[in-house]
Amino acid sequence: MVRPRPFGREPLIAERARLTQEMGPLDLWEGYRDFAAADDSFKRSSNSVRTSHKYGRVYVQLARRYRPWTVVEIGTAFGVSGMYWLAGLQANRRGRLVTFDPNRQWQEIARANLAAISPRFTAVADTFEAGLAATKIAFDRPGIAFIDGIHVGDIVKAQAELLLARITSPWILVFDDIRFNDSMYRCFREIEQAEGVVSAVEIESRVGILEVDPVVGGPS
């Protein structure tokens, strides 16, 4: 069982998150206009897109228990979630975070936050779909994917399918905001039935976790 316990770098992450929030709302990625409402301010502050400290603790423990060689993060935002994943990897003294976000302004802020925790990361200033091939991620070793980009079911499903098509060893897929809208929850339930998915967990109607093992194969 993963328990969300405090950890050594938590005060540093909390301080970095506080300072990032003080920067105020910043422009979204231009490509987001295709999904934004007409009256959207098209700006977001860190606190409006970041994970909570409680879930951050869960991510640290997942990384420490599972000991992934790679954590793939789709949706860097300002780097708060990434700091938690990095804290787990740094505690393991192995593994690397590969994080994708096309918002270059946000990426610069995120890079500084991530570097304050550990050098074990690669920040890709591009979409996951466009940047994946160049990263040469070792999908034949255990890993974790954290899918937290644009919360549109069809997009998230396509991203998960890109991962599942490449995974040849045990991986954990973590989906944030699975009940953000109907399409997100429908997407999660459909992926749950994919070949290679052996178990599924939903935490507080917020986070969905899938265990993938291509060798075992087939849904639970």
C-alpha positions as CSV (number, residue, x, y, z in Angstrom):
1,M,0.0,0.0,0.0
2,V,1.2,3.5,-0.8
3,R,0.8,5.9,2.1
4,P,1.1,9.7,1.5
5,R,3.8,10.4,4.1
6,P,6.0,13.4,4.5
7,F,9.5,13.3,3.1
8,G,12.8,15.1,3.3
9,R,12.5,17.5,0.3
10,E,8.9,18.4,0.9
11,P,9.7,21.8,2.5
12,L,11.8,22.8,-0.4
13,I,9.1,21.8,-2.9
14,A,6.5,23.7,-0.9
15,E,8.7,26.8,-1.0
16,R,9.4,26.5,-4.7
17,A,5.6,26.1,-5.3
18,R,4.9,29.2,-3.2
19,L,7.3,31.3,-5.1
20,T,6.0,30.1,-8.5
21,Q,2.5,31.0,-7.5
22,E,3.6,34.5,-6.7
23,M,4.4,35.0,-10.3
24,G,0.7,35.2,-11.0
25,P,-1.2,34.0,-14.0
26,L,0.8,33.4,-17.2
27,D,-0.2,32.7,-20.8
28,L,-1.3,29.2,-21.8
29,W,0.2,27.4,-24.8
30,E,-1.2,28.9,-28.0
31,G,-2.4,25.4,-29.1
32,Y,-4.7,25.3,-26.1
33,R,-7.1,27.8,-27.8
34,D,-8.6,24.9,-29.7
35,F,-9.9,23.5,-26.4
36,A,-10.6,26.7,-24.4
37,A,-14.0,28.2,-23.9
38,A,-14.6,31.5,-25.6
39,D,-14.6,33.4,-22.3
40,D,-11.4,31.8,-21.0
41,S,-8.8,34.2,-19.7
42,F,-6.2,32.1,-21.4
43,K,-3.9,32.5,-18.4
44,R,-3.2,30.2,-15.5
45,S,-1.3,30.5,-12.2
46,S,0.7,27.7,-10.8
47,N,-1.9,26.7,-8.1
48,S,-4.6,26.4,-10.7
49,V,-2.8,23.6,-12.6
50,R,-0.5,22.0,-10.0
51,T,-1.0,18.8,-8.0
52,S,-1.7,19.0,-4.2
53,H,1.0,18.2,-1.6
54,K,-1.1,15.2,-0.6
55,Y,-1.0,13.7,-4.0
56,G,2.6,14.8,-4.4
57,R,3.5,12.6,-1.5
58,V,1.7,9.7,-3.2
59,Y,3.9,10.2,-6.3
60,V,7.1,10.3,-4.2
61,Q,6.1,7.0,-2.6
62,L,5.2,5.4,-6.0
63,A,8.6,6.3,-7.4
64,R,10.4,5.0,-4.3
65,R,8.4,1.7,-4.1
66,Y,8.3,1.0,-7.9
67,R,11.9,2.2,-8.6
68,P,11.3,3.1,-12.2
69,W,14.1,3.7,-14.7
70,T,12.0,6.4,-16.3
71,V,9.1,8.6,-15.3
72,V,7.4,10.1,-18.3
73,E,5.3,13.2,-17.5
74,I,2.9,14.6,-20.0
75,G,2.2,18.2,-19.0
76,T,5.1,19.7,-17.1
77,A,3.2,23.0,-16.4
78,F,5.3,24.8,-13.8
79,G,7.1,21.8,-12.6
80,V,5.4,21.1,-9.3
81,S,4.3,17.6,-10.0
82,G,7.7,16.9,-11.5
83,M,9.5,18.0,-8.4
84,Y,7.7,15.3,-6.4
85,W,8.5,12.6,-9.0
86,L,12.1,13.8,-9.0
87,A,12.3,13.6,-5.2
88,G,11.4,9.9,-5.4
89,L,13.9,9.3,-8.1
90,Q,16.7,11.1,-6.2
91,A,15.9,9.1,-3.1
92,N,16.4,5.9,-5.2
93,R,19.6,7.3,-6.7
94,R,18.5,6.0,-10.1
95,G,16.0,6.8,-12.8
96,R,15.2,9.9,-14.9
97,L,12.2,12.2,-15.3
98,V,11.3,13.0,-19.0
99,T,8.7,15.7,-19.0
100,F,6.9,17.3,-21.9
101,D,5.2,20.7,-22.3
102,P,5.0,22.9,-25.4
103,N,4.6,26.1,-23.3
104,R,8.2,27.5,-23.5
105,Q,7.6,30.2,-20.9
106,W,6.3,27.7,-18.4
107,Q,9.1,25.3,-19.3
108,E,11.7,27.8,-18.3
109,I,10.1,28.2,-14.9
110,A,9.7,24.4,-14.5
111,R,13.3,23.7,-15.4
112,A,14.5,26.0,-12.5
113,N,12.1,24.2,-10.1
114,L,13.2,20.8,-11.2
115,A,16.9,21.6,-11.1
116,A,16.4,22.7,-7.4
117,I,15.4,19.1,-6.6
118,S,17.7,16.9,-8.8
119,P,19.5,16.9,-12.1
120,R,17.8,13.7,-13.1
121,F,15.5,15.1,-15.6
122,T,15.0,16.0,-19.3
123,A,12.5,18.8,-20.0
124,V,11.2,18.7,-23.6
125,A,9.6,22.0,-24.8
126,D,7.2,20.2,-27.1
127,T,4.1,18.1,-27.1
128,F,4.4,14.5,-26.0
129,E,3.3,13.4,-29.4
130,A,5.9,15.4,-31.3
131,G,8.7,15.0,-28.9
132,L,8.5,11.4,-27.9
133,A,10.6,9.8,-30.6
134,A,13.6,11.9,-30.0
135,T,13.8,11.0,-26.3
136,K,14.7,7.4,-26.8
137,I,13.0,6.3,-23.7
138,A,13.7,2.7,-22.6
139,F,10.3,1.1,-22.6
140,D,11.8,-2.3,-22.1
141,R,12.6,-1.3,-18.5
142,P,10.1,-0.7,-15.7
143,G,8.7,2.9,-15.7
144,I,5.9,5.2,-14.7
145,A,3.9,7.5,-17.0
146,F,2.0,10.5,-15.5
147,I,-0.6,11.8,-17.9
148,D,-1.7,15.3,-16.9
149,G,-1.8,17.4,-20.0
150,I,-5.0,18.6,-21.8
151,H,-8.0,17.0,-20.1
152,V,-9.8,15.9,-23.3
153,G,-10.7,12.2,-23.3
154,D,-9.7,11.5,-27.0
155,I,-6.3,13.2,-26.5
156,V,-5.5,11.3,-23.3
157,K,-6.6,8.0,-24.8
158,A,-4.3,8.6,-27.8
159,Q,-1.4,9.4,-25.5
160,A,-2.0,6.3,-23.4
161,E,-2.2,4.2,-26.6
162,L,1.2,5.6,-27.8
163,L,2.7,4.5,-24.5
164,L,1.0,1.0,-24.5
165,A,2.2,0.3,-28.0
166,R,5.8,0.8,-26.9
167,I,5.8,-0.7,-23.4
168,T,7.4,-4.2,-23.2
169,S,8.1,-4.4,-19.5
170,P,6.0,-3.6,-16.4
171,W,4.9,0.0,-16.2
172,I,2.5,2.1,-14.1
173,L,0.2,4.6,-15.8
174,V,-1.1,7.5,-13.6
175,F,-3.9,9.7,-14.8
176,D,-4.7,13.0,-13.1
177,D,-8.2,14.5,-13.0
178,I,-10.0,11.4,-14.3
179,R,-13.4,12.9,-13.4
180,F,-12.6,16.3,-14.8
181,N,-15.3,15.7,-17.4
182,D,-17.3,12.8,-18.8
183,S,-14.8,12.2,-21.6
184,M,-11.9,11.9,-19.2
185,Y,-13.6,9.3,-17.1
186,R,-14.9,7.4,-20.1
187,C,-11.3,7.4,-21.5
188,F,-9.9,6.0,-18.2
189,R,-12.5,3.2,-18.1
190,E,-11.7,2.3,-21.8
191,I,-8.0,2.2,-21.3
192,E,-8.5,0.1,-18.2
193,Q,-9.7,-2.7,-20.5
194,A,-6.7,-2.5,-22.8
195,E,-4.5,-5.5,-23.4
196,G,-1.7,-5.7,-20.9
197,V,-3.5,-3.8,-18.2
198,V,-3.6,-6.1,-15.2
199,S,-5.1,-3.9,-12.4
200,A,-6.7,-0.5,-11.9
201,V,-7.1,1.7,-8.9
202,E,-9.1,5.0,-8.5
203,I,-8.0,7.3,-5.7
204,E,-10.7,9.7,-4.3
205,S,-12.4,10.1,-7.7
206,R,-9.3,12.1,-8.7
207,V,-6.4,10.0,-9.7
208,G,-6.5,6.8,-11.8
209,I,-3.6,4.2,-11.7
210,L,-3.2,1.3,-14.1
211,E,-0.7,-1.5,-13.7
212,V,0.6,-2.6,-17.1
213,D,2.4,-5.9,-17.6
214,P,2.6,-7.0,-21.3
215,V,3.9,-10.5,-20.3
216,V,0.8,-11.2,-18.1
217,G,-1.5,-9.4,-20.7
218,G,-5.2,-8.8,-20.5
219,P,-7.4,-6.8,-18.2
220,S,-8.2,-7.8,-14.6
